[in-house]
Amino acid sequence: MHPTAPYVVPWKEETLPDLDTMVGSFGVAYTNPLHDTFQRDKDGILWAVCEGTRAGGPAYARELHPHRQREAMERLLCAGCSGPPARDERGMLWVLPLLDDGDDPGWHCVRTVIPPMCEPCKTKATEACPWLRDGHVELRVKEAEKIGVRGTLYPPPGVEDEPDPDALVLFDTPEEGRVIARQLVRELREVTVIAVRRSTP
């Protein structure tokens, strides 16, 4: 059975609380040691905390749910139902919004925070999700390497800049210790474009 809302989409009663943080030579940390311990992954990257329940209906206008998105991207699960994604000899099925600039990027090496999909969820998502309804591309992908995270990047100690709320931080870089991650990022390679669907005026 496929759910009425995609697995990785947050619900209206799920929120990201504004937790106290501190930044030092060690990087960024939550001041609450329990939050800091339990929100770090095996590589030591700090992740955003999400609270609340799956109630109130899907919140398509928000970012993807940080923990469910990470799980789906780590394990390569369907973004819609968290089951196995569609696969054939050309690779896994990915469905992505079209880029804003209107240019055809070729889609090879495109970076995304959206997990793959199964065929039933692809049909539902392209009808329900406003980001996909406005135009999307269907891809088959043979390789999807984890390359980094997207989140809030804090400046180094002593630098007065404001945090960057939407930074891409690559793995094994100095910035890794200063980010509170919200999304896992994969780079899609060996890509076959199956279809490009554009919205009609």
Solvent accessible surface area in square Angstrom, and as a share of the most:
residue,aa,sasa,rsa
1,M,230,1.03
2,H,56,0.25
3,P,52,0.33
4,T,134,0.78
5,A,2,0.01
6,P,21,0.13
7,Y,36,0.14
8,V,5,0.03
9,V,11,0.06
10,P,8,0.05
11,W,44,0.15
12,K,114,0.48
13,E,98,0.44
14,E,8,0.03
15,T,73,0.42
16,L,83,0.41
17,P,41,0.26
18,D,147,0.76
19,L,44,0.22
20,D,108,0.56
21,T,43,0.25
22,M,94,0.42
23,V,56,0.32
24,G,13,0.13
25,S,120,0.77
26,F,127,0.53
27,G,4,0.04
28,V,1,0.01
29,A,7,0.06
30,Y,10,0.04
31,T,65,0.38
32,N,65,0.33
33,P,99,0.62
34,L,119,0.59
35,H,53,0.24
36,D,26,0.13
37,T,90,0.52
38,F,152,0.63
39,Q,33,0.15
40,R,76,0.28
41,D,25,0.13
42,K,178,0.75
43,D,92,0.48
44,G,36,0.35
45,I,3,0.01
46,L,2,0.01
47,W,3,0.01
48,A,8,0.07
49,V,14,0.08
50,C,24,0.15
51,E,84,0.38
52,G,54,0.52
53,T,87,0.50
54,R,107,0.39
55,A,35,0.27
56,G,46,0.44
57,G,20,0.19
58,P,42,0.26
59,A,8,0.07
60,Y,42,0.16
61,A,96,0.74
62,R,102,0.37
63,E,66,0.30
64,L,37,0.18
65,H,14,0.06
66,P,6,0.04
67,H,57,0.26
68,R,24,0.09
69,Q,0,0.00
70,R,59,0.22
71,E,56,0.25
72,A,0,0.00
73,M,0,0.00
74,E,67,0.30
75,R,152,0.55
76,L,37,0.18
77,L,22,0.11
78,C,0,0.00
79,A,2,0.02
80,G,5,0.05
81,C,32,0.19
82,S,37,0.24
83,G,17,0.17
84,P,113,0.71
85,P,12,0.08
86,A,17,0.13
87,R,155,0.57
88,D,50,0.26
89,E,141,0.63
90,R,89,0.33
91,G,11,0.11
92,M,11,0.05
93,L,4,0.02
94,W,0,0.00
95,V,0,0.00
96,L,7,0.03
97,P,41,0.25
98,L,38,0.19
99,L,76,0.38
100,D,154,0.80
101,D,101,0.52
102,G,50,0.49
103,D,99,0.51
104,D,113,0.58
105,P,60,0.38
106,G,44,0.42
107,W,9,0.03
108,H,105,0.47
109,C,56,0.33
110,V,26,0.15
111,R,119,0.44
112,T,13,0.07
113,V,30,0.17
114,I,36,0.18
115,P,0,0.00
116,P,0,0.00
117,M,9,0.04
118,C,13,0.08
119,E,74,0.33
120,P,67,0.42
121,C,5,0.03
122,K,37,0.16
123,T,72,0.42
124,K,97,0.41
125,A,7,0.05
126,T,24,0.14
127,E,116,0.52
128,A,45,0.35
129,C,17,0.10
130,P,43,0.27
131,W,152,0.53
132,L,7,0.04
133,R,127,0.46
134,D,103,0.53
135,G,2,0.02
136,H,15,0.07
137,V,0,0.00
138,E,11,0.05
139,L,0,0.00
140,R,20,0.07
141,V,1,0.01
142,K,122,0.52
143,E,72,0.32
144,A,12,0.09
145,E,78,0.35
146,K,70,0.30
147,I,22,0.11
148,G,0,0.00
149,V,1,0.01
150,R,50,0.18
151,G,0,0.00
152,T,28,0.16
153,L,35,0.17
154,Y,38,0.14
155,P,25,0.16
156,P,55,0.34
157,P,72,0.46
158,G,76,0.73
159,V,67,0.38
160,E,160,0.72
161,D,98,0.51
162,E,147,0.66
163,P,49,0.31
164,D,67,0.35
165,P,90,0.56
166,D,84,0.43
167,A,9,0.07
168,L,77,0.38
169,V,4,0.02
170,L,69,0.34
171,F,59,0.24
172,D,135,0.70
173,T,43,0.25
174,P,117,0.73
175,E,58,0.26
176,E,36,0.16
177,G,34,0.33
178,R,35,0.13
179,V,1,0.00
180,I,17,0.08
181,A,0,0.00
182,R,29,0.10
183,Q,0,0.00
184,L,4,0.02
185,V,5,0.03
186,R,16,0.06
187,E,18,0.08
188,L,0,0.00
189,R,57,0.21
190,E,98,0.44
191,V,31,0.18
192,T,56,0.33
193,V,65,0.38
194,I,68,0.35
195,A,17,0.13
196,V,66,0.38
197,R,126,0.46
198,R,153,0.56
199,S,62,0.40
200,T,123,0.71
201,P,183,1.15
